Every structure is written in structure tokens, then in C-alpha cells.
Amino acid sequence: IEFTGWGGSEPMGYFLPAKGDSKGLILYMHGYTSSIARAENRILHLREQGFDVAGIDMRGHGRCDLGRDWTLLKVAADTEAFLDRILAEYQEEPTVHFYGHSLGGFLAMRLSSNKSGWWADNLDSVILESPAASIPMLVKMRAGPLWRPGRYLIRRIIRNEAKRIHPDLSLRFDEAKVPQIGVPNIPVLMLQSKSDNTLGRSHYNLVKKHLKGNIGNKFHLISDLEHTTALDSDTRKELLEDWLSERSREYE
């Protein structure tokens, strides 16, 4: 599906109708260096549960070649524009769920906490799979032993790039994390790899800290789940199926 995204760019989105009568729309958000295609097993599983599934390749990911200026705010704007375009596939507004994996989970928390457009009142739940929760933690992890001696230079480079890409916005490195980026106030299902060899447990702990007080939220550490979407987990599938079935019953 073609649509007009941030700055008038024209990325490509994807829409897969449900098997049988649709129970609603699930917007899938992939992780960093990944793509919609790499999440095919998860997307097909969601479709089998009776949901339409849609998503985009983030800028600079998959088949999207919109350049290196990737920022969360640009991708958020692209996603919001895509959701507006998706409405044309329906005769009436559907119930919506967000599914975010890794950095896609970070995006899902941002969007679900800053709702806009037709889907704002239709967003029923957020599903987070091994989500990222803090850009500062990601940068420190990638920098490794260089972080301590080079942190001032690294932060300066990031700050200058942020001003170059978004000159109209005041962006702080230390605020690119939960809870500053937003905390969903709707039911959240969190499916976390128990032995996450990419993000570890710190991001999960940060999200849980700020979400555990919300009624209806569920948190699961899954032993047979890996961080990568190249592999899947029967436990993840079962927990997800139970969650979607429970959410669907509320609308019957």
C-alpha cells in the first residue's frame, strides 16, 4: 500500500487480511535492522488468529530506502500516516492492537501514549515482545568500554545530529527512554525473552517498573523465546492467543 509519510516521502506499507471474518487490525512494528519480511512467522500467526495485520518497513530498513536520517519521530509520523491510509480498507473503524518487537516496542509505547487520528479511541491493547525501553541504554551498550572515556563526545555527536535532523524540536538524549517517551494507559501484554542475548533484562525491568501498577497488564518471562524473530516460541504463541481471545471477548 502506497502512502505519503513524513516530509512528503513515499514509503511502502503492507496489509494482510485476516483468515475469515476480521476481529480487528494489528499494527506490527519491527525492530532495529529488521523488517516486516523477517517477522513473517509472527505476522502469519496473528493472521491465523483472525486479525488483519499491517506494518511498514522503517526508514533505512527492509525495502525502505529513504536514507540514513532515521529517528523515532520520523518513523512515528510515517506510522501515523500509514494508519490514516489503512482506514480506506474498512467500511467502519476497526479495533486496533499494536504489536512491537524490540525497538518496535519502543515505538509502540511512544505512539500508544501520544494517540492521534481515528485510531486513538479504537486502540485496545499494546503487545510488547522483548522491547527496547531506553535509547541511552542502547547507546551505552553499543559503545561498550568506550562509553566512559568518550561519553561527552558521544552525547555531543548525538545532540548535534538531533538538531540537524529536527531543528524545530528540543530533544534531550537523557529523555529518550521510558517513562519520558510515554507510558501506555491501556492494557499491555509483555512477552520477554528470559535469556535475552541482545538487550538483556534491563529494558524489561524499566518497562515493568513503570507499567506494573496498571490494571490488566501482564508480564511474562519466557524461557523458550529468543530475541530474534528468526525463531519462535510455542509459549509466546499460547500467551498471545490467550490475550487476543480475552480482548476479543470484551467486544462480543
C-alpha positions in Angstrom: 0.0 0.0 0.0 1.5 3.4 -1.1 1.1 6.3 1.3 2.7 9.7 2.0 4.9 9.8 5.1 7.0 12.3 7.0 8.2 15.2 4.9 6.2 14.1 1.8 8.2 11.0 1.3 6.5 7.9 -0.2 7.4 4.7 1.8 5.5 1.4 1.2 3.2 -0.3 3.7 1.8 -3.8 3.8 -1.7 -5.1 4.6 -2.6 -8.8 5.1 -6.3 -9.6 5.5 -7.4 -12.0 8.2 -8.4 -15.6 7.5 -12.2 -15.4 7.7 -14.1 -12.6 9.3 -11.8 -10.0 10.8 -11.6 -9.4 14.6 -9.8 -6.1 14.0 -6.4 -4.7 13.0 -3.0 -5.5 14.4 -0.2 -3.0 13.5 3.1 -4.8 13.6 6.3 -2.8 14.3 9.6 -4.5 13.7 12.9 -4.0 15.4 16.2 -2.2 14.5 18.0 -3.8 11.4 14.9 -6.0 10.9 11.9 -5.7 8.5 8.3 -6.8 8.0 9.5 -9.7 5.9 11.7 -11.0 8.8 8.7 -11.1 11.0 6.7 -13.3 8.6 6.2 -16.1 11.1 4.7 -13.8 13.7 2.5 -11.9 11.2 1.1 -15.1 9.8 0.4 -16.3 13.3 -1.5 -13.1 14.0 -3.5 -13.5 10.8 -4.5 -17.1 11.8 -6.0 -15.6 15.0 -8.5 -13.8 12.8 -6.8 -10.3 12.6 -5.8 -8.2 9.7 -2.1 -7.4 10.0 -0.4 -4.3 8.7 3.0 -2.6 9.0 5.8 -0.7 7.3 9.5 -1.1 6.9 11.1 1.6 9.0 13.3 4.2 7.2 16.5 2.6 6.1 15.2 -0.9 6.8 13.9 -3.7 4.6 12.7 -2.4 1.3 12.5 1.2 2.5 15.4 3.3 1.1 14.5 6.8 2.5 18.1 7.5 3.7 20.1 7.4 6.8 18.2 10.1 8.8 16.3 7.5 10.9 14.7 9.0 14.0 11.9 7.7 16.2 9.8 10.8 15.5 10.1 10.3 11.7 9.1 6.7 11.9 6.2 7.6 14.3 5.0 10.2 11.7 5.3 7.6 8.9 3.3 5.1 11.0 0.5 7.6 11.8 0.2 8.4 8.1 0.0 4.7 7.3 -2.7 4.2 9.8 -4.7 7.0 8.2 -4.3 5.3 4.8 -5.3 1.9 6.2 -8.7 3.2 7.2 -9.6 3.1 3.5 -9.6 -0.7 3.7 -12.6 -0.7 6.1 -16.2 0.2 5.9 -16.2 1.1 9.6 -13.3 1.8 12.0 -11.8 -1.4 13.4 -10.5 -2.3 16.8 -6.7 -1.8 16.8 -3.8 -3.5 18.7 -0.2 -2.5 18.5 2.5 -5.3 18.4 6.1 -4.0 18.8 9.2 -6.1 18.8 12.5 -4.8 20.3 12.8 -1.2 19.0 9.4 -1.6 17.6 8.2 -1.9 21.1 9.7 1.4 22.0 7.8 2.9 19.0 4.6 1.2 20.1 4.9 2.7 23.6 5.5 6.2 22.1 2.5 6.0 19.7 0.1 4.5 22.2 1.0 7.2 24.7 0.6 10.0 22.2 -2.5 8.9 20.3 -3.9 10.9 17.4 -6.3 10.3 14.5 -9.1 7.9 14.1 -7.4 5.0 15.9 -6.9 7.0 19.1 -10.3 5.8 20.5 -10.0 2.3 18.8 -6.6 1.3 20.3 -7.4 -1.6 22.6 -4.1 -3.0 23.7 -0.3 -3.0 23.2 1.8 -6.2 22.9 5.5 -5.8 23.6 7.9 -8.5 22.7 11.4 -8.0 24.3 11.0 -4.3 23.9 13.7 -1.6 24.0 13.0 1.0 26.6 15.9 3.4 26.6 18.0 4.9 23.8 20.7 5.9 26.3 21.0 2.3 27.5 21.2 1.2 23.9 24.0 3.7 23.1 26.0 2.8 26.2 25.7 -0.9 25.4 26.9 -0.4 21.8 29.7 1.9 22.9 30.9 -0.7 25.4 34.2 0.2 27.1 34.4 3.4 25.0 31.3 4.9 26.8 33.0 6.1 30.0 36.0 7.9 28.3 34.0 9.0 25.3 30.6 9.7 26.7 30.8 13.5 26.4 31.8 13.3 22.8 29.2 10.6 22.0 26.4 12.7 23.6 27.6 15.8 21.7 27.5 14.0 18.4 24.0 12.7 19.1 22.8 16.1 20.2 24.2 17.8 17.1 22.6 15.1 14.8 19.3 15.6 16.5 19.4 19.3 15.9 20.4 18.8 12.3 17.5 16.3 11.7 14.9 18.0 13.8 16.0 21.7 14.1 12.5 22.7 15.2 12.4 20.4 18.2 14.1 20.4 21.6 15.4 16.8 22.1 17.4 15.6 25.0 19.5 12.4 25.0 18.5 11.6 28.6 14.8 11.8 27.9 14.7 9.2 25.1 13.5 6.5 27.4 10.6 5.2 29.4 8.7 6.9 31.1 9.6 10.2 29.2 8.7 8.8 25.8 5.4 7.7 27.1 3.7 5.1 29.1 0.5 3.4 27.7 -2.6 3.7 29.8 -4.3 0.8 28.1 -3.8 -2.9 28.7 -0.3 -4.1 27.9 1.0 -7.7 27.3 4.7 -8.1 27.7 6.5 -11.1 26.3 10.1 -11.1 27.3 12.9 -13.4 26.3 14.1 -14.7 29.7 17.7 -15.0 28.3 17.7 -12.0 26.0 21.2 -12.0 24.4 20.6 -8.7 22.7 19.1 -6.4 25.3 19.5 -8.3 28.5 16.9 -7.8 31.3 17.4 -4.1 32.0 14.9 -2.8 29.4 12.3 -5.2 30.6 12.8 -4.1 34.2 12.5 -0.5 33.2 9.2 -1.0 31.4 7.8 -3.2 34.1 8.7 -0.6 36.8 6.5 2.0 35.1 3.7 -0.3 34.0 3.2 -2.7 36.9 0.6 -0.5 38.6 -1.8 -0.6 35.6 -4.7 -2.9 36.0 -4.9 -5.5 33.2 -1.2 -5.5 32.3 0.5 -8.9 32.1 4.3 -9.6 32.2 5.9 -12.9 31.1 9.5 -14.1 31.1 9.7 -16.8 28.5 12.4 -19.5 28.7 12.0 -20.8 25.1 11.8 -17.3 23.5 14.9 -15.8 21.7 15.2 -12.1 21.0 15.4 -12.7 17.2 12.2 -13.1 15.1 14.1 -15.7 13.1 13.0 -18.1 15.8 9.7 -18.5 17.5 8.3 -19.9 20.8 5.3 -22.1 21.5 4.9 -20.4 24.8 4.8 -16.9 23.1 2.1 -18.1 20.8 0.0 -19.6 23.5 0.2 -16.5 25.7 -0.6 -14.2 22.7 -3.5 -16.3 21.7 -5.0 -16.2 25.2 -4.5 -12.4 25.3 -6.2 -11.8 21.9 -9.0 -14.2 22.7 -9.6 -12.4 26.0 -9.5 -9.0 24.4 -11.9 -10.1 21.7 -14.4 -11.4 24.2 -14.8 -8.0 25.7 -16.3 -6.8 22.4 -18.8 -9.6 22.0 
